[in-house]
Amino acid sequence: MTTGRHILIVDDYPDALDIWALYLRSLGYRVSTASDGEGALAQAERLHPDLIVLDLELPLLSGIDVAKRLRANPETQFIPLIAATGYSHRAQLDRARDAGFDHIAIKPCDPDTLVEEIERLLIATEESSSQPSHFDMEHGHKNG
């Protein structure tokens, strides 16, 4: 299932990027990385990854702001987003959910648990995209 699936990992801590990239590649994922919010947006818009693991505390543009912009862009709005955060304060977790994250992983994350969530979201995305859509004649795009 994992072979060829493209994951974008965004974290401002270089060791975290290296460790997660190495681990996910060892499982057969293609991995790209970014170390700040602006880089995350640029990579997401250019590469259209299958899923993004996004730290909430980033330089230049927060993970919350990145998620909001991704959700507002028709080309990236359906990419599954996992928030990775060292904070478990209810207010920040609520902000992440409101910004459009599909899952929140509290750091340090258990690698197997994170991969299970990545797989769950990838399967859910695959299943929803295989459902029949209704074509909107007035606006010329698919709905549903």
PyRosetta script that sets phi, psi and omega in degrees:
from pyrosetta import init, pose_from_sequence

init()
pose = pose_from_sequence("MTTGRHILIVDDYPDALDIWALYLRSLGYRVSTASDGEGALAQAERLHPDLIVLDLELPLLSGIDVAKRLRANPETQFIPLIAATGYSHRAQLDRARDAGFDHIAIKPCDPDTLVEEIERLLIATEESSSQPSHFDMEHGHKNG")
pose.set_psi(1, -37.6)
pose.set_omega(1, -173.8)
pose.set_phi(2, -77.0)
pose.set_psi(2, -25.5)
pose.set_omega(2, -172.1)
pose.set_phi(3, -54.6)
pose.set_psi(3, 123.2)
pose.set_omega(3, 176.3)
pose.set_phi(4, 83.0)
pose.set_psi(4, -11.4)
pose.set_omega(4, 178.4)
pose.set_phi(5, -68.7)
pose.set_psi(5, 137.0)
pose.set_omega(5, -172.6)
pose.set_phi(6, -103.4)
pose.set_psi(6, 121.9)
pose.set_omega(6, -179.9)
pose.set_phi(7, -115.1)
pose.set_psi(7, 132.3)
pose.set_omega(7, 172.2)
pose.set_phi(8, -103.0)
pose.set_psi(8, 123.9)
pose.set_omega(8, 177.8)
pose.set_phi(9, -109.3)
pose.set_psi(9, 130.8)
pose.set_omega(9, -178.3)
pose.set_phi(10, -126.5)
pose.set_psi(10, 118.2)
pose.set_omega(10, 179.0)
pose.set_phi(11, -157.7)
pose.set_psi(11, 142.0)
pose.set_omega(11, -179.9)
pose.set_phi(12, -86.9)
pose.set_psi(12, -0.1)
pose.set_omega(12, 178.5)
pose.set_phi(13, -99.8)
pose.set_psi(13, 107.7)
pose.set_omega(13, -173.3)
pose.set_phi(14, -55.6)
pose.set_psi(14, -38.2)
pose.set_omega(14, 179.9)
pose.set_phi(15, -64.1)
pose.set_psi(15, -37.5)
pose.set_omega(15, 178.5)
pose.set_phi(16, -64.7)
pose.set_psi(16, -43.6)
pose.set_omega(16, 177.9)
pose.set_phi(17, -59.0)
pose.set_psi(17, -47.2)
pose.set_omega(17, -177.7)
pose.set_phi(18, -63.9)
pose.set_psi(18, -44.7)
pose.set_omega(18, -177.9)
pose.set_phi(19, -64.7)
pose.set_psi(19, -48.2)
pose.set_omega(19, -178.7)
pose.set_phi(20, -66.7)
pose.set_psi(20, -39.6)
pose.set_omega(20, 179.1)
pose.set_phi(21, -62.7)
pose.set_psi(21, -45.8)
pose.set_omega(21, 179.4)
pose.set_phi(22, -61.6)
pose.set_psi(22, -45.7)
pose.set_omega(22, -178.8)
pose.set_phi(23, -63.2)
pose.set_psi(23, -48.4)
pose.set_omega(23, -178.1)
pose.set_phi(24, -67.3)
pose.set_psi(24, -37.3)
pose.set_omega(24, 176.0)
pose.set_phi(25, -63.1)
pose.set_psi(25, -37.0)
pose.set_omega(25, 179.8)
pose.set_phi(26, -64.8)
pose.set_psi(26, -20.0)
pose.set_omega(26, 178.5)
pose.set_phi(27, -94.1)
pose.set_psi(27, -0.9)
pose.set_omega(27, 176.1)
pose.set_phi(28, 102.6)
pose.set_psi(28, 3.5)
pose.set_omega(28, 177.3)
pose.set_phi(29, -79.7)
pose.set_psi(29, 150.0)
pose.set_omega(29, 165.1)
pose.set_phi(30, -87.1)
pose.set_psi(30, 136.8)
pose.set_omega(30, -174.0)
pose.set_phi(31, -130.5)
pose.set_psi(31, 134.0)
pose.set_omega(31, 169.5)
pose.set_phi(32, -120.2)
pose.set_psi(32, 158.2)
pose.set_omega(32, -178.3)
pose.set_phi(33, -134.3)
pose.set_psi(33, 158.1)
pose.set_omega(33, 172.0)
pose.set_phi(34, -146.4)
pose.set_psi(34, 151.6)
pose.set_omega(34, -176.0)
pose.set_phi(35, -115.0)
pose.set_psi(35, 4.8)
pose.set_omega(35, 175.9)
pose.set_phi(36, -152.2)
pose.set_psi(36, 170.3)
pose.set_omega(36, -175.5)
pose.set_phi(37, -64.4)
pose.set_psi(37, -40.6)
pose.set_omega(37, 179.6)
pose.set_phi(38, -66.6)
pose.set_psi(38, -39.7)
pose.set_omega(38, 176.4)
pose.set_phi(39, -64.3)
pose.set_psi(39, -36.5)
pose.set_omega(39, 178.1)
pose.set_phi(40, -62.1)
pose.set_psi(40, -46.7)
pose.set_omega(40, 178.8)
pose.set_phi(41, -62.1)
pose.set_psi(41, -45.0)
pose.set_omega(41, -179.0)
pose.set_phi(42, -61.7)
pose.set_psi(42, -45.5)
pose.set_omega(42, 179.6)
pose.set_phi(43, -64.1)
pose.set_psi(43, -44.2)
pose.set_omega(43, -178.7)
pose.set_phi(44, -62.7)
pose.set_psi(44, -43.2)
pose.set_omega(44, -178.7)
pose.set_phi(45, -70.9)
pose.set_psi(45, -31.9)
pose.set_omega(45, -178.3)
pose.set_phi(46, -83.1)
pose.set_psi(46, -40.6)
pose.set_omega(46, -170.9)
pose.set_phi(47, -99.1)
pose.set_psi(47, -22.3)
pose.set_omega(47, -176.1)
pose.set_phi(48, 47.9)
pose.set_psi(48, 63.2)
pose.set_omega(48, -178.7)
pose.set_phi(49, -65.8)
pose.set_psi(49, 163.7)
pose.set_omega(49, 178.6)
pose.set_phi(50, -74.9)
pose.set_psi(50, -23.7)
pose.set_omega(50, -178.7)
pose.set_phi(51, -162.7)
pose.set_psi(51, 151.2)
pose.set_omega(51, 178.0)
pose.set_phi(52, -126.3)
pose.set_psi(52, 129.5)
pose.set_omega(52, 170.2)
pose.set_phi(53, -102.5)
pose.set_psi(53, 116.9)
pose.set_omega(53, -167.2)
pose.set_phi(54, -127.0)
pose.set_psi(54, 118.5)
pose.set_omega(54, 174.4)
pose.set_phi(55, -65.8)
pose.set_psi(55, 144.9)
pose.set_omega(55, -179.4)
pose.set_phi(56, -82.7)
pose.set_psi(56, -31.9)
pose.set_omega(56, -177.4)
pose.set_phi(57, -99.0)
pose.set_psi(57, 95.3)
pose.set_omega(57, -177.3)
pose.set_phi(58, -126.0)
pose.set_psi(58, 152.1)
pose.set_omega(58, 172.8)
pose.set_phi(59, -73.2)
pose.set_psi(59, 158.3)
pose.set_omega(59, 176.5)
pose.set_phi(60, 72.6)
pose.set_psi(60, -43.8)
pose.set_omega(60, -178.6)
pose.set_phi(61, -156.8)
pose.set_psi(61, 125.6)
pose.set_omega(61, -176.0)
pose.set_phi(62, -68.4)
pose.set_psi(62, 160.0)
pose.set_omega(62, 175.9)
pose.set_phi(63, -59.4)
pose.set_psi(63, -34.9)
pose.set_omega(63, 176.8)
pose.set_phi(64, -61.6)
pose.set_psi(64, -47.2)
pose.set_omega(64, 179.8)
pose.set_phi(65, -65.7)
pose.set_psi(65, -38.1)
pose.set_omega(65, 177.2)
pose.set_phi(66, -61.5)
pose.set_psi(66, -46.5)
pose.set_omega(66, -179.5)
pose.set_phi(67, -60.4)
pose.set_psi(67, -43.8)
pose.set_omega(67, 179.4)
pose.set_phi(68, -60.2)
pose.set_psi(68, -42.5)
pose.set_omega(68, -179.8)
pose.set_phi(69, -69.0)
pose.set_psi(69, -38.8)
pose.set_omega(69, 177.3)
pose.set_phi(70, -63.5)
pose.set_psi(70, -41.1)
pose.set_omega(70, -179.3)
pose.set_phi(71, -70.3)
pose.set_psi(71, -25.9)
pose.set_omega(71, 179.9)
pose.set_phi(72, -83.0)
pose.set_psi(72, -14.8)
pose.set_omega(72, -177.4)
pose.set_phi(73, -93.7)
pose.set_psi(73, 119.8)
pose.set_omega(73, -179.0)
pose.set_phi(74, -56.9)
pose.set_psi(74, -26.4)
pose.set_omega(74, -179.2)
pose.set_phi(75, -80.1)
pose.set_psi(75, -19.3)
pose.set_omega(75, -177.4)
pose.set_phi(76, -123.6)
pose.set_psi(76, -0.2)
pose.set_omega(76, -171.0)
pose.set_phi(77, -63.3)
pose.set_psi(77, -23.2)
pose.set_omega(77, -176.4)
pose.set_phi(78, -103.6)
pose.set_psi(78, 5.3)
pose.set_omega(78, 176.6)
pose.set_phi(79, -69.2)
pose.set_psi(79, 125.4)
pose.set_omega(79, 177.8)
pose.set_phi(80, -62.3)
pose.set_psi(80, 138.9)
pose.set_omega(80, -178.1)
pose.set_phi(81, -122.3)
pose.set_psi(81, 128.7)
pose.set_omega(81, 172.4)
pose.set_phi(82, -112.8)
pose.set_psi(82, 122.2)
pose.set_omega(82, 175.2)
pose.set_phi(83, -82.1)
pose.set_psi(83, 134.3)
pose.set_omega(83, 174.0)
pose.set_phi(84, -116.7)
pose.set_psi(84, 121.1)
pose.set_omega(84, -175.9)
pose.set_phi(85, -145.8)
pose.set_psi(85, 147.7)
pose.set_omega(85, 174.9)
pose.set_phi(86, -87.5)
pose.set_psi(86, -4.6)
pose.set_omega(86, -178.0)
pose.set_phi(87, -102.7)
pose.set_psi(87, 139.5)
pose.set_omega(87, 176.8)
pose.set_phi(88, -122.0)
pose.set_psi(88, 24.2)
pose.set_omega(88, 177.5)
pose.set_phi(89, -68.7)
pose.set_psi(89, 133.7)
pose.set_omega(89, -176.7)
pose.set_phi(90, -53.5)
pose.set_psi(90, -42.5)
pose.set_omega(90, -177.2)
pose.set_phi(91, -62.1)
pose.set_psi(91, -43.0)
pose.set_omega(91, 179.9)
pose.set_phi(92, -69.4)
pose.set_psi(92, -38.4)
pose.set_omega(92, 178.6)
pose.set_phi(93, -65.2)
pose.set_psi(93, -38.5)
pose.set_omega(93, 176.2)
pose.set_phi(94, -64.7)
pose.set_psi(94, -40.4)
pose.set_omega(94, 177.7)
pose.set_phi(95, -62.2)
pose.set_psi(95, -39.5)
pose.set_omega(95, 179.2)
pose.set_phi(96, -64.8)
pose.set_psi(96, -44.1)
pose.set_omega(96, 178.4)
pose.set_phi(97, -62.9)
pose.set_psi(97, -42.8)
pose.set_omega(97, 179.6)
pose.set_phi(98, -65.0)
pose.set_psi(98, -28.1)
pose.set_omega(98, 179.8)
pose.set_phi(99, -76.9)
pose.set_psi(99, -13.4)
pose.set_omega(99, 175.8)
pose.set_phi(100, 111.9)
pose.set_psi(100, 11.8)
pose.set_omega(100, 177.0)
pose.set_phi(101, -68.6)
pose.set_psi(101, 142.2)
pose.set_omega(101, 179.4)
pose.set_phi(102, -86.6)
pose.set_psi(102, -23.6)
pose.set_omega(102, -179.4)
pose.set_phi(103, -155.8)
pose.set_psi(103, 151.9)
pose.set_omega(103, 176.6)
pose.set_phi(104, -122.8)
pose.set_psi(104, 124.1)
pose.set_omega(104, 177.6)
pose.set_phi(105, -109.8)
pose.set_psi(105, 124.9)
pose.set_omega(105, 179.4)
pose.set_phi(106, -87.2)
pose.set_psi(106, 127.1)
pose.set_omega(106, 178.0)
pose.set_phi(107, -77.7)
pose.set_psi(107, 146.0)
pose.set_omega(107, -3.8)
pose.set_phi(108, -74.2)
pose.set_psi(108, 136.9)
pose.set_omega(108, -177.7)
pose.set_phi(109, -90.7)
pose.set_psi(109, 138.8)
pose.set_omega(109, 170.8)
pose.set_phi(110, -70.3)
pose.set_psi(110, 124.0)
pose.set_omega(110, -176.1)
pose.set_phi(111, -55.8)
pose.set_psi(111, -44.3)
pose.set_omega(111, -178.7)
pose.set_phi(112, -65.4)
pose.set_psi(112, -38.1)
pose.set_omega(112, 179.0)
pose.set_phi(113, -66.5)
pose.set_psi(113, -40.9)
pose.set_omega(113, 178.5)
pose.set_phi(114, -64.8)
pose.set_psi(114, -42.9)
pose.set_omega(114, 179.6)
pose.set_phi(115, -64.5)
pose.set_psi(115, -38.5)
pose.set_omega(115, 175.6)
pose.set_phi(116, -59.4)
pose.set_psi(116, -40.8)
pose.set_omega(116, 179.4)
pose.set_phi(117, -70.0)
pose.set_psi(117, -40.0)
pose.set_omega(117, 176.0)
pose.set_phi(118, -57.9)
pose.set_psi(118, -48.8)
pose.set_omega(118, -179.8)
pose.set_phi(119, -62.2)
pose.set_psi(119, -42.6)
pose.set_omega(119, 179.5)
pose.set_phi(120, -59.0)
pose.set_psi(120, -45.7)
pose.set_omega(120, -179.1)
pose.set_phi(121, -68.8)
pose.set_psi(121, -38.2)
pose.set_omega(121, 178.2)
pose.set_phi(122, -64.7)
pose.set_psi(122, -42.1)
pose.set_omega(122, 178.6)
pose.set_phi(123, -65.4)
pose.set_psi(123, -43.7)
pose.set_omega(123, 179.6)
pose.set_phi(124, -62.2)
pose.set_psi(124, -39.8)
pose.set_omega(124, 179.1)
pose.set_phi(125, -66.5)
pose.set_psi(125, -42.6)
pose.set_omega(125, 177.9)
pose.set_phi(126, -60.5)
pose.set_psi(126, -45.3)
pose.set_omega(126, -178.9)
pose.set_phi(127, -65.2)
pose.set_psi(127, -40.6)
pose.set_omega(127, -178.8)
pose.set_phi(128, -70.7)
pose.set_psi(128, -31.8)
pose.set_omega(128, 179.7)
pose.set_phi(129, -77.1)
pose.set_psi(129, -17.1)
pose.set_omega(129, 178.6)
pose.set_phi(130, -89.3)
pose.set_psi(130, -5.5)
pose.set_omega(130, 177.1)
pose.set_phi(131, -74.0)
pose.set_psi(131, 145.0)
pose.set_omega(131, 178.1)
pose.set_phi(132, -61.2)
pose.set_psi(132, 141.1)
pose.set_omega(132, 178.4)
pose.set_phi(133, -110.3)
pose.set_psi(133, 158.2)
pose.set_omega(133, 175.4)
pose.set_phi(134, -100.0)
pose.set_psi(134, 132.4)
pose.set_omega(134, -179.9)
pose.set_phi(135, -87.8)
pose.set_psi(135, 127.9)
pose.set_omega(135, -179.8)
pose.set_phi(136, -87.7)
pose.set_psi(136, 102.7)
pose.set_omega(136, -176.2)
pose.set_phi(137, -63.1)
pose.set_psi(137, -36.7)
pose.set_omega(137, -176.4)
pose.set_phi(138, -67.4)
pose.set_psi(138, -40.5)
pose.set_omega(138, -175.4)
pose.set_phi(139, -105.2)
pose.set_psi(139, -5.8)
pose.set_omega(139, 175.6)
pose.set_phi(140, 69.8)
pose.set_psi(140, 32.1)
pose.set_omega(140, 175.6)
pose.set_phi(141, -144.0)
pose.set_psi(141, 168.7)
pose.set_omega(141, -177.8)
pose.set_phi(142, -80.8)
pose.set_psi(142, 146.6)
pose.set_omega(142, 172.7)
pose.set_phi(143, -117.9)
pose.set_psi(143, 152.6)
pose.set_omega(143, 169.9)
pose.set_phi(144, 84.8)
pose.dump_pdb("model.pdb")
